[in-house]
Amino acid sequence: MGGVLFIVKNKSIRQRYGGTLLMVLLLLALWQWIVMNGYIADYLLPSPSQIGQALIKNRQLLWMHSKTTLYEAVVGMSLGVGLGTILAVIMEWVPLLHRGIYPLLIISQTIPTVAIAPMLVLWFGYGILPKVLLVILTTFFPITIGLLKGFHSVDEEVIRLMRSMKASTTQMMHFVKFPTALPYFFTNLRLSASYAVVAAVVAEWLGGQSGLGVYMTLARKSYAFDVMFAIIVVVSLLSLVLLKGVDLLEYLSLPWKQKGRTK
């Protein structure tokens, strides 16, 4: 109750999130009304109150499986970001590699994730490795593309100035290209963060000891649709946690951008 009153009294929160919160509450109320009045059977579409009860009843299992999925997502995303950054720098330094690799990167994104996951499981077993690999494959592409776009957005006048000052390739990257590319990097890092948890869950569908994907498969086989919806809620919350982590990292890395927003 105190949290609700805080939101109501805080003008900035009302202005930023008020419309979204109102729409969510209206949709939940409509959903609850439709199920309660029998327009859709609750065993096919559980009501929000049933999903809430499933969240509370199964909180320990949800927490246990969430830790596994979040670990896979964070590890895979961290490695994917590292791989994407290294690949973008190499492609920027060697134009021939850029022309050769860039089309292959685009083609790689046309392959569905659900088609790659079974092969990874067959090759690497049912442990954590295929889950992390799928997250890496899902998250590195936005980072690579975002950094390359940022590198190419540097003003040519700045490039010529640095060259006239005899700046090395490393200095050019450190002092000009990377700072310019950081906003693009964080924009695409949000995309990677939103993909990471989903990729981990997709990989878990195919087998494993724990994880939200494993738990969702068990709930589906037992027709516990309220638990399945509860798992979907948790997956969304985990994705939001990663997104907020990216926002915090951006806030710490780009303080000048935050100052511009507050003016």
C-alpha positions as CSV (number, residue, x, y, z in Angstrom):
1,M,0.0,0.0,0.0
2,G,2.8,2.4,0.9
3,G,4.4,1.8,-2.5
4,V,1.2,2.6,-4.3
5,L,0.8,5.8,-2.3
6,F,4.4,6.7,-3.2
7,I,3.7,6.3,-6.9
8,V,0.4,8.4,-6.6
9,K,2.2,11.2,-4.8
10,N,5.3,11.3,-6.9
11,K,4.6,13.5,-9.8
12,S,7.6,12.4,-11.9
13,I,6.7,8.7,-11.6
14,R,3.1,9.5,-12.5
15,Q,4.1,11.4,-15.6
16,R,6.6,8.7,-16.8
17,Y,4.7,5.5,-15.9
18,G,1.2,6.6,-15.1
19,G,-0.2,5.8,-18.5
20,T,1.5,2.4,-18.7
21,L,0.4,1.4,-15.2
22,L,-3.2,2.4,-15.9
23,M,-3.3,0.5,-19.2
24,V,-1.8,-2.6,-17.5
25,L,-4.4,-2.4,-14.7
26,L,-7.2,-2.1,-17.1
27,L,-6.1,-5.1,-19.2
28,L,-5.7,-7.2,-16.0
29,A,-9.2,-6.2,-14.8
30,L,-10.7,-7.0,-18.2
31,W,-8.8,-10.3,-18.3
32,Q,-10.0,-11.2,-14.8
33,W,-13.6,-10.3,-15.7
34,I,-13.6,-12.4,-18.9
35,V,-12.4,-15.5,-17.1
36,M,-14.6,-15.0,-14.0
37,N,-17.7,-14.8,-16.2
38,G,-16.9,-18.0,-18.1
39,Y,-16.2,-16.5,-21.5
40,I,-12.9,-18.4,-21.5
41,A,-12.4,-21.6,-19.4
42,D,-9.9,-21.0,-16.6
43,Y,-8.1,-24.2,-17.4
44,L,-7.3,-22.8,-20.9
45,L,-6.6,-19.2,-19.8
46,P,-6.0,-18.8,-16.0
47,S,-7.1,-15.5,-14.5
48,P,-4.5,-13.0,-13.2
49,S,-5.6,-14.0,-9.6
50,Q,-4.9,-17.6,-10.4
51,I,-1.5,-16.7,-11.8
52,G,-0.7,-14.7,-8.7
53,Q,-1.6,-17.6,-6.5
54,A,0.6,-19.9,-8.6
55,L,3.5,-17.4,-8.2
56,I,3.1,-17.5,-4.4
57,K,2.5,-21.2,-4.1
58,N,5.4,-22.2,-6.3
59,R,7.8,-19.4,-5.3
60,Q,10.5,-21.7,-4.0
61,L,10.6,-23.8,-7.2
62,L,10.4,-20.6,-9.3
63,W,13.3,-19.1,-7.4
64,M,15.4,-22.2,-7.7
65,H,14.9,-22.5,-11.5
66,S,15.2,-18.7,-12.0
67,K,18.8,-18.7,-10.5
68,T,19.8,-21.3,-13.2
69,T,18.3,-19.4,-16.0
70,L,19.6,-16.0,-14.9
71,Y,23.1,-17.5,-14.5
72,E,23.0,-18.9,-18.0
73,A,21.7,-15.6,-19.4
74,V,24.3,-13.4,-17.6
75,V,27.3,-15.6,-18.5
76,G,26.2,-16.1,-22.1
77,M,25.4,-12.4,-22.5
78,S,28.8,-11.3,-21.0
79,L,30.6,-13.7,-23.4
80,G,28.5,-12.6,-26.3
81,V,29.2,-8.9,-25.6
82,G,32.9,-9.6,-25.4
83,L,32.8,-11.6,-28.6
84,G,30.8,-8.9,-30.4
85,T,33.1,-6.2,-29.2
86,I,36.2,-8.0,-30.3
87,L,34.7,-8.9,-33.7
88,A,33.6,-5.3,-34.3
89,V,37.0,-3.9,-33.5
90,I,38.7,-6.4,-35.8
91,M,36.3,-5.7,-38.6
92,E,36.8,-1.9,-38.2
93,W,40.6,-2.3,-38.3
94,V,40.6,-4.7,-41.3
95,P,38.2,-3.5,-44.0
96,L,38.8,-6.7,-46.0
97,L,37.4,-8.8,-43.1
98,H,34.5,-6.4,-42.8
99,R,33.5,-7.0,-46.4
100,G,33.9,-10.7,-45.9
101,I,32.3,-11.2,-42.5
102,Y,29.5,-8.7,-42.5
103,P,27.3,-10.6,-45.0
104,L,27.8,-13.9,-43.1
105,L,26.7,-12.1,-39.9
106,I,23.5,-11.0,-41.6
107,I,22.9,-14.6,-43.0
108,S,23.5,-16.1,-39.5
109,Q,20.6,-14.1,-38.1
110,T,18.1,-15.7,-40.6
111,I,18.6,-19.1,-38.9
112,P,15.8,-19.6,-36.3
113,T,17.0,-20.1,-32.7
114,V,14.8,-23.1,-32.3
115,A,16.7,-24.7,-35.2
116,I,20.1,-24.1,-33.6
117,A,19.2,-25.2,-30.1
118,P,18.7,-29.0,-30.8
119,M,22.0,-29.2,-32.6
120,L,23.8,-27.6,-29.7
121,V,22.2,-30.1,-27.3
122,L,23.2,-33.0,-29.5
123,W,26.8,-31.7,-29.8
124,F,27.4,-30.6,-26.2
125,G,24.9,-32.6,-24.1
126,Y,22.3,-31.5,-21.6
127,G,24.5,-29.4,-19.3
128,I,24.9,-25.7,-19.1
129,L,27.3,-25.3,-22.1
130,P,24.7,-25.5,-24.9
131,K,22.5,-23.0,-23.1
132,V,25.3,-20.5,-22.7
133,L,26.4,-21.0,-26.3
134,L,22.9,-20.3,-27.6
135,V,22.8,-17.1,-25.5
136,I,26.2,-16.1,-27.0
137,L,24.9,-16.7,-30.5
138,T,21.8,-14.7,-29.8
139,T,23.5,-11.7,-28.1
140,F,26.7,-11.0,-29.9
141,F,25.1,-9.9,-33.2
142,P,23.4,-6.7,-31.9
143,I,26.6,-5.7,-30.2
144,T,28.8,-6.1,-33.3
145,I,26.3,-4.2,-35.5
146,G,25.8,-1.4,-33.0
147,L,29.5,-0.8,-32.5
148,L,30.2,-0.9,-36.2
149,K,27.5,1.7,-36.8
150,G,29.0,3.8,-34.0
151,F,32.5,3.6,-35.4
152,H,31.2,4.7,-38.8
153,S,29.3,7.6,-37.4
154,V,32.5,9.5,-36.3
155,D,32.8,12.9,-37.9
156,E,35.3,12.9,-40.7
157,E,36.7,16.2,-39.5
158,V,37.6,14.6,-36.2
159,I,39.3,11.7,-38.0
160,R,41.4,14.1,-40.1
161,L,42.3,16.1,-37.0
162,M,43.5,13.0,-35.2
163,R,45.5,11.9,-38.3
164,S,47.1,15.3,-38.5
165,M,48.2,14.8,-34.9
166,K,49.9,11.5,-35.8
167,A,47.4,9.4,-33.7
168,S,47.9,5.7,-34.0
169,T,45.1,3.3,-34.9
170,T,44.8,2.3,-31.2
171,Q,44.6,5.9,-30.1
172,M,42.0,6.7,-32.7
173,M,39.9,3.8,-31.4
174,H,40.4,4.7,-27.8
175,F,39.9,8.4,-27.9
176,V,37.5,8.9,-30.8
177,K,35.7,5.8,-32.1
178,F,34.8,4.0,-28.9
179,P,33.4,7.1,-27.1
180,T,31.3,7.9,-30.2
181,A,30.1,4.3,-30.4
182,L,29.1,4.0,-26.8
183,P,25.5,5.3,-27.2
184,Y,25.0,2.8,-30.1
185,F,26.6,0.1,-28.0
186,F,24.1,0.6,-25.1
187,T,21.1,0.8,-27.3
188,N,22.0,-2.6,-28.8
189,L,23.0,-4.0,-25.4
190,R,19.4,-3.5,-24.4
191,L,18.4,-5.7,-27.3
192,S,20.9,-8.4,-26.2
193,A,19.6,-8.2,-22.6
194,S,16.0,-8.7,-23.8
195,Y,17.1,-11.7,-25.9
196,A,19.4,-13.4,-23.3
197,V,16.8,-14.8,-20.9
198,V,14.5,-16.0,-23.8
199,A,17.4,-17.8,-25.5
200,A,18.3,-19.5,-22.2
201,V,14.7,-20.7,-21.8
202,V,14.5,-22.0,-25.4
203,A,17.7,-24.0,-24.8
204,E,16.3,-25.4,-21.5
205,W,13.2,-26.6,-23.3
206,L,15.3,-29.3,-24.9
207,G,16.5,-30.8,-21.7
208,G,18.4,-30.1,-18.5
209,Q,18.4,-30.5,-14.8
210,S,17.0,-27.1,-13.8
211,G,15.9,-23.8,-15.3
212,L,12.7,-22.0,-16.1
213,G,12.5,-23.8,-19.5
214,V,12.8,-27.2,-17.8
215,Y,10.1,-26.2,-15.3
216,M,7.9,-24.8,-18.1
217,T,8.1,-28.2,-19.9
218,L,7.1,-30.1,-16.8
219,A,4.2,-27.7,-16.2
220,R,3.0,-28.1,-19.8
221,K,3.1,-31.9,-19.6
222,S,1.0,-31.7,-16.4
223,Y,-1.4,-29.1,-17.9
224,A,-0.7,-26.7,-15.1
225,F,-1.3,-23.6,-17.2
226,D,-1.4,-21.3,-14.2
227,V,2.1,-22.3,-13.4
228,M,3.1,-21.8,-17.1
229,F,1.8,-18.3,-17.0
230,A,3.6,-17.7,-13.7
231,I,6.9,-18.8,-15.3
232,I,6.2,-16.4,-18.2
233,V,5.8,-13.6,-15.6
234,V,9.1,-14.6,-14.0
235,V,10.9,-14.7,-17.4
236,S,9.6,-11.2,-18.1
237,L,10.8,-10.0,-14.7
238,L,14.3,-11.4,-15.2
239,S,14.5,-9.7,-18.6
240,L,13.5,-6.4,-16.9
241,V,16.2,-6.9,-14.3
242,L,18.8,-7.3,-17.0
243,L,17.5,-4.2,-18.8
244,K,17.7,-2.2,-15.6
245,G,21.2,-3.4,-15.1
246,V,22.1,-2.1,-18.6
247,D,20.5,1.2,-17.7
248,L,22.6,1.5,-14.6
249,L,25.8,0.6,-16.5
250,E,24.9,3.3,-19.1
251,Y,24.3,5.8,-16.3
252,L,27.7,5.1,-14.9
253,S,29.5,5.0,-18.2
254,L,27.9,8.0,-19.9
255,P,27.3,10.7,-17.2
256,W,27.3,13.5,-19.7
257,K,24.3,11.9,-21.5
258,Q,22.4,11.8,-18.2
259,K,23.2,15.5,-17.6
260,G,21.8,16.4,-21.0
261,R,18.5,14.6,-20.2
262,T,18.0,16.5,-17.0
263,K,18.3,19.9,-18.5
